[in-house]
Amino acid sequence: MEFKDYYKILGVPRDADEKTIKAAYRRLARKYHPDVNKGDPKAEEKFKEINEAYEVLKDP
């Protein structure tokens, strides 16, 4: 099983507060959203990874 650094995925420091994590998530979600990147499987995969990271980090 591969370890995922959710902080790195969202580009925030490990001591980031909830507001910083949410802002990073929203910025990246807009950038990689499948509706914005139609037909780009890499963007879709990145979007899923961003969502997973946010789900884990949003409620410590």
mmCIF file of the C-alpha atoms, coordinates in Angstrom:
data_MODEL
# 
_entry.id   MODEL 
# 
loop_
_atom_site.group_PDB 
_atom_site.id 
_atom_site.type_symbol 
_atom_site.label_atom_id 
_atom_site.label_alt_id 
_atom_site.label_comp_id 
_atom_site.label_asym_id 
_atom_site.label_entity_id 
_atom_site.label_seq_id 
_atom_site.pdbx_PDB_ins_code 
_atom_site.Cartn_x 
_atom_site.Cartn_y 
_atom_site.Cartn_z 
_atom_site.occupancy 
_atom_site.B_iso_or_equiv 
_atom_site.pdbx_formal_charge 
_atom_site.auth_seq_id 
_atom_site.auth_comp_id 
_atom_site.auth_asym_id 
_atom_site.auth_atom_id 
_atom_site.pdbx_PDB_model_num 
ATOM 1  C CA . MET A 1 1  ? 0.000   0.000  0.000   1.00 0.00 ? 1  MET A CA 1 
ATOM 2  C CA . GLU A 1 2  ? 1.353   3.383  -1.016  1.00 0.00 ? 2  GLU A CA 1 
ATOM 3  C CA . PHE A 1 3  ? 1.478   6.208  1.528   1.00 0.00 ? 3  PHE A CA 1 
ATOM 4  C CA . LYS A 1 4  ? -0.155  9.412  0.305   1.00 0.00 ? 4  LYS A CA 1 
ATOM 5  C CA . ASP A 1 5  ? 0.950   12.739 1.734   1.00 0.00 ? 5  ASP A CA 1 
ATOM 6  C CA . TYR A 1 6  ? -2.356  14.588 1.682   1.00 0.00 ? 6  TYR A CA 1 
ATOM 7  C CA . TYR A 1 7  ? -0.728  17.831 2.770   1.00 0.00 ? 7  TYR A CA 1 
ATOM 8  C CA . LYS A 1 8  ? 1.628   17.665 -0.196  1.00 0.00 ? 8  LYS A CA 1 
ATOM 9  C CA . ILE A 1 9  ? -1.254  16.879 -2.575  1.00 0.00 ? 9  ILE A CA 1 
ATOM 10 C CA . LEU A 1 10 ? -3.027  20.067 -1.456  1.00 0.00 ? 10 LEU A CA 1 
ATOM 11 C CA . GLY A 1 11 ? 0.235   22.013 -1.268  1.00 0.00 ? 11 GLY A CA 1 
ATOM 12 C CA . VAL A 1 12 ? -0.204  23.089 2.346   1.00 0.00 ? 12 VAL A CA 1 
ATOM 13 C CA . PRO A 1 13 ? 2.099   22.797 5.370   1.00 0.00 ? 13 PRO A CA 1 
ATOM 14 C CA . ARG A 1 14 ? 1.443   20.112 7.965   1.00 0.00 ? 14 ARG A CA 1 
ATOM 15 C CA . ASP A 1 15 ? 0.384   22.750 10.485  1.00 0.00 ? 15 ASP A CA 1 
ATOM 16 C CA . ALA A 1 16 ? -2.164  24.324 8.108   1.00 0.00 ? 16 ALA A CA 1 
ATOM 17 C CA . ASP A 1 17 ? -5.450  25.335 9.662   1.00 0.00 ? 17 ASP A CA 1 
ATOM 18 C CA . GLU A 1 18 ? -8.879  24.326 8.373   1.00 0.00 ? 18 GLU A CA 1 
ATOM 19 C CA . LYS A 1 19 ? -9.318  27.595 6.454   1.00 0.00 ? 19 LYS A CA 1 
ATOM 20 C CA . THR A 1 20 ? -6.000  27.171 4.604   1.00 0.00 ? 20 THR A CA 1 
ATOM 21 C CA . ILE A 1 21 ? -6.793  23.550 3.734   1.00 0.00 ? 21 ILE A CA 1 
ATOM 22 C CA . LYS A 1 22 ? -10.226 24.498 2.389   1.00 0.00 ? 22 LYS A CA 1 
ATOM 23 C CA . ALA A 1 23 ? -8.813  27.375 0.301   1.00 0.00 ? 23 ALA A CA 1 
ATOM 24 C CA . ALA A 1 24 ? -6.161  25.095 -1.225  1.00 0.00 ? 24 ALA A CA 1 
ATOM 25 C CA . TYR A 1 25 ? -8.792  22.443 -1.956  1.00 0.00 ? 25 TYR A CA 1 
ATOM 26 C CA . ARG A 1 26 ? -11.126 24.901 -3.666  1.00 0.00 ? 26 ARG A CA 1 
ATOM 27 C CA . ARG A 1 27 ? -8.322  26.374 -5.790  1.00 0.00 ? 27 ARG A CA 1 
ATOM 28 C CA . LEU A 1 28 ? -7.098  22.958 -6.952  1.00 0.00 ? 28 LEU A CA 1 
ATOM 29 C CA . ALA A 1 29 ? -10.595 21.543 -7.435  1.00 0.00 ? 29 ALA A CA 1 
ATOM 30 C CA . ARG A 1 30 ? -11.442 24.376 -9.826  1.00 0.00 ? 30 ARG A CA 1 
ATOM 31 C CA . LYS A 1 31 ? -8.175  23.883 -11.701 1.00 0.00 ? 31 LYS A CA 1 
ATOM 32 C CA . TYR A 1 32 ? -8.554  20.113 -12.163 1.00 0.00 ? 32 TYR A CA 1 
ATOM 33 C CA . HIS A 1 33 ? -12.348 19.763 -12.319 1.00 0.00 ? 33 HIS A CA 1 
ATOM 34 C CA . PRO A 1 34 ? -13.453 17.316 -15.054 1.00 0.00 ? 34 PRO A CA 1 
ATOM 35 C CA . ASP A 1 35 ? -15.875 19.875 -16.523 1.00 0.00 ? 35 ASP A CA 1 
ATOM 36 C CA . VAL A 1 36 ? -12.980 22.268 -17.081 1.00 0.00 ? 36 VAL A CA 1 
ATOM 37 C CA . ASN A 1 37 ? -10.647 19.557 -18.411 1.00 0.00 ? 37 ASN A CA 1 
ATOM 38 C CA . LYS A 1 38 ? -12.946 17.505 -20.616 1.00 0.00 ? 38 LYS A CA 1 
ATOM 39 C CA . GLY A 1 39 ? -11.296 14.382 -21.964 1.00 0.00 ? 39 GLY A CA 1 
ATOM 40 C CA . ASP A 1 40 ? -8.162  14.684 -19.811 1.00 0.00 ? 40 ASP A CA 1 
ATOM 41 C CA . PRO A 1 41 ? -7.878  11.494 -17.736 1.00 0.00 ? 41 PRO A CA 1 
ATOM 42 C CA . LYS A 1 42 ? -4.864  12.834 -15.803 1.00 0.00 ? 42 LYS A CA 1 
ATOM 43 C CA . ALA A 1 43 ? -6.847  15.869 -14.640 1.00 0.00 ? 43 ALA A CA 1 
ATOM 44 C CA . GLU A 1 44 ? -9.730  13.636 -13.583 1.00 0.00 ? 44 GLU A CA 1 
ATOM 45 C CA . GLU A 1 45 ? -7.375  11.414 -11.584 1.00 0.00 ? 45 GLU A CA 1 
ATOM 46 C CA . LYS A 1 46 ? -5.784  14.465 -9.940  1.00 0.00 ? 46 LYS A CA 1 
ATOM 47 C CA . PHE A 1 47 ? -9.255  15.781 -9.087  1.00 0.00 ? 47 PHE A CA 1 
ATOM 48 C CA . LYS A 1 48 ? -10.107 12.504 -7.349  1.00 0.00 ? 48 LYS A CA 1 
ATOM 49 C CA . GLU A 1 49 ? -6.830  12.622 -5.442  1.00 0.00 ? 49 GLU A CA 1 
ATOM 50 C CA . ILE A 1 50 ? -7.523  16.216 -4.334  1.00 0.00 ? 50 ILE A CA 1 
ATOM 51 C CA . ASN A 1 51 ? -10.996 15.223 -3.126  1.00 0.00 ? 51 ASN A CA 1 
ATOM 52 C CA . GLU A 1 52 ? -9.588  12.286 -1.178  1.00 0.00 ? 52 GLU A CA 1 
ATOM 53 C CA . ALA A 1 53 ? -6.969  14.502 0.468   1.00 0.00 ? 53 ALA A CA 1 
ATOM 54 C CA . TYR A 1 54 ? -9.567  17.083 1.454   1.00 0.00 ? 54 TYR A CA 1 
ATOM 55 C CA . GLU A 1 55 ? -11.932 14.456 2.878   1.00 0.00 ? 55 GLU A CA 1 
ATOM 56 C CA . VAL A 1 56 ? -9.164  13.176 5.123   1.00 0.00 ? 56 VAL A CA 1 
ATOM 57 C CA . LEU A 1 57 ? -7.784  16.550 6.219   1.00 0.00 ? 57 LEU A CA 1 
ATOM 58 C CA . LYS A 1 58 ? -10.952 18.621 6.583   1.00 0.00 ? 58 LYS A CA 1 
ATOM 59 C CA . ASP A 1 59 ? -11.979 16.987 9.843   1.00 0.00 ? 59 ASP A CA 1 
ATOM 60 C CA . PRO A 1 60 ? -8.854  16.178 11.864  1.00 0.00 ? 60 PRO A CA 1 
# 
